[in-house]
Amino acid sequence: MKELDLRIQNLQKHSLTAFYYFNKGENEIAVQNARKAAEAICRSIILKDHGEILGLEIIEGRKDKNGNAIAGYITVPLLSDLLFLVEGTSNVTRDVLNKIRDIKDKGNEGSHDPLNNIGLLEYEEASFCMKQLQMVLEWFYKNYIERPIPKVVLEAFKGKIDKALTIEKGSEGWERLFSECECFSDDYEYIMIAPPSWNPYRIDQLSVFSKIHWSSVFDFNPDSKESGLFKAFKNASDNIHFKPLTILQKDENDLINTSRFNTNWIFANGLSELPLTQSKDFRDWKLNLKYGIFYKN
């Protein structure tokens, strides 16, 4: 079962990272990864209980646990939602659910402002969280999926972890972004709001964004064609079909292209080559030039 195996791999990666940073005394990173491991366990339970097709739709937020389609804006279920979804699942005991809730609560406490030492997790709190994670992992492998606990996980319980098997510190934010955005799947439409400047990044560095299919880009850099994101996209690929738009086109019919094969590139504060498209300030941008027309469309 491909999707289940992927979630179990994700579980192992976050578990090893949690134990690694706990042993290093970096409690916040440890409990945050323990929480991600708990999320992976819940998603694995849903996939095993409902099967790959329906299970995937549930963990993507498309259907509820009874198989009914969810109308309106789709959000990916996080740990509190996942706990609700696995509640009542065969072989998932109340004790296991309570242990996952403990991990969730400590994970919330670990999401503090790194510039503010108030609320830093003490060793005892982090230790409790890691003990709960270990017991849930033992239950998950032995009793739920009935597989041997991987040797690297058993070694992690003893504090022996190869750093190469962990998630690099600082990459968690990108992982969360990709998770929340469904890995930028073609099943969804994505909008980028690009800032007026990308300093200190170079054109070749910005080209990485061209690998994602964007439905629309709101580009606030008037020099984007010469030295910004638009140039980076143009240099990176000839396969991207752009519809460049400035405020001078605001009265056109079918202003926004709705084809999934095109990217509406909106120069949201004009272009240097077209001075009349650039605003003096926000009031001018909103009331005189009326850039809001693009958002309405």
Secondary structure as the mmCIF struct_conf table of DSSP 4:
data_model
#
loop_
_struct_conf.conf_type_id
_struct_conf.id
_struct_conf.beg_label_comp_id
_struct_conf.beg_label_asym_id
_struct_conf.beg_label_seq_id
_struct_conf.end_label_comp_id
_struct_conf.end_label_asym_id
_struct_conf.end_label_seq_id
HELX_RH_AL_P HELX_RH_AL_P1 LYS A 2 ASN A 23
TURN_TY1_P TURN_TY1_P1 LYS A 24 GLY A 25
HELX_RH_AL_P HELX_RH_AL_P2 ASN A 27 HIS A 50
HELX_RH_AL_P HELX_RH_AL_P3 GLU A 52 ILE A 59
TURN_TY1_P TURN_TY1_P2 GLU A 60 GLY A 61
BEND BEND1 ARG A 62 ARG A 62
STRN STRN1 LYS A 63 LYS A 63
TURN_TY1_P TURN_TY1_P3 LYS A 65 ASN A 66
BEND BEND2 GLY A 67 GLY A 67
HELX_LH_PP_P HELX_LH_PP_P1 ASN A 68 ASN A 68
STRN STRN2 ALA A 69 ALA A 69
HELX_LH_PP_P HELX_LH_PP_P2 ILE A 70 ALA A 71
BEND BEND3 GLY A 72 TYR A 73
HELX_RH_AL_P HELX_RH_AL_P4 LEU A 79 VAL A 86
TURN_TY1_P TURN_TY1_P4 GLU A 87 GLY A 88
TURN_TY1_P TURN_TY1_P5 SER A 90 ASN A 91
HELX_RH_AL_P HELX_RH_AL_P5 ARG A 94 GLU A 109
TURN_TY1_P TURN_TY1_P6 GLY A 110 GLY A 110
TURN_TY1_P TURN_TY1_P7 PRO A 114 LEU A 115
TURN_TY1_P TURN_TY1_P8 ILE A 118 GLY A 119
HELX_LH_PP_P HELX_LH_PP_P3 LEU A 120 GLU A 122
HELX_RH_AL_P HELX_RH_AL_P6 TYR A 123 TRP A 139
HELX_RH_PI_P HELX_RH_PI_P1 PHE A 140 TYR A 144
BEND BEND4 ILE A 145 ILE A 145
HELX_LH_PP_P HELX_LH_PP_P4 PRO A 148 PRO A 150
HELX_RH_AL_P HELX_RH_AL_P7 LYS A 151 PHE A 157
TURN_TY1_P TURN_TY1_P9 LYS A 158 GLY A 159
HELX_RH_3T_P HELX_RH_3T_P1 LYS A 163 LEU A 165
BEND BEND5 THR A 166 THR A 166
HELX_LH_PP_P HELX_LH_PP_P5 ILE A 167 GLU A 168
TURN_TY1_P TURN_TY1_P10 LYS A 169 GLY A 170
HELX_RH_AL_P HELX_RH_AL_P8 GLU A 172 GLU A 180
TURN_TY1_P TURN_TY1_P11 CYS A 181 CYS A 181
HELX_RH_3T_P HELX_RH_3T_P2 GLU A 182 PHE A 184
TURN_TY1_P TURN_TY1_P12 ASP A 186 ASP A 187
BEND BEND6 TYR A 188 TYR A 188
STRN STRN3 ILE A 191 ALA A 194
BEND BEND7 PRO A 196 PRO A 196
TURN_TY1_P TURN_TY1_P13 ASN A 199 PRO A 200
HELX_RH_AL_P HELX_RH_AL_P9 ILE A 203 LEU A 206
HELX_RH_3T_P HELX_RH_3T_P3 SER A 207 LYS A 211
BEND BEND8 ILE A 212 ILE A 212
BEND BEND9 SER A 215 SER A 215
STRN STRN4 SER A 216 ASP A 219
TURN_TY1_P TURN_TY1_P14 PRO A 222 ASP A 223
HELX_RH_AL_P HELX_RH_AL_P10 SER A 224 SER A 227
BEND BEND10 GLY A 228 GLY A 228
HELX_RH_AL_P HELX_RH_AL_P11 LEU A 229 ALA A 236
BEND BEND11 ASP A 238 ASP A 238
STRN STRN5 HIS A 241 LEU A 245
HELX_RH_3T_P HELX_RH_3T_P4 ILE A 247 GLN A 249
TURN_TY1_P TURN_TY1_P15 LYS A 250 ASP A 251
BEND BEND12 GLU A 252 GLU A 252
TURN_TY1_P TURN_TY1_P16 ASN A 253 ASP A 254
BEND BEND13 ILE A 256 ILE A 256
TURN_TY1_P TURN_TY1_P17 ARG A 260 PHE A 261
STRN STRN6 ASN A 262 PHE A 267
TURN_TY1_P TURN_TY1_P18 ALA A 268 ASN A 269
STRN STRN7 LEU A 271 LEU A 271
TURN_TY1_P TURN_TY1_P19 SER A 272 GLU A 273
STRN STRN8 LEU A 274 LEU A 274
HELX_RH_3T_P HELX_RH_3T_P5 PRO A 275 THR A 277
BEND BEND14 GLN A 278 GLN A 278
BEND BEND15 LYS A 280 ASP A 281
HELX_RH_AL_P HELX_RH_AL_P12 PHE A 282 ARG A 283
HELX_RH_PI_P HELX_RH_PI_P2 ASP A 284 ASN A 288
BEND BEND16 LEU A 289 LEU A 289
TURN_TY1_P TURN_TY1_P20 TYR A 291 TYR A 291
HELX_RH_AL_P HELX_RH_AL_P13 GLY A 292 LYS A 296
#
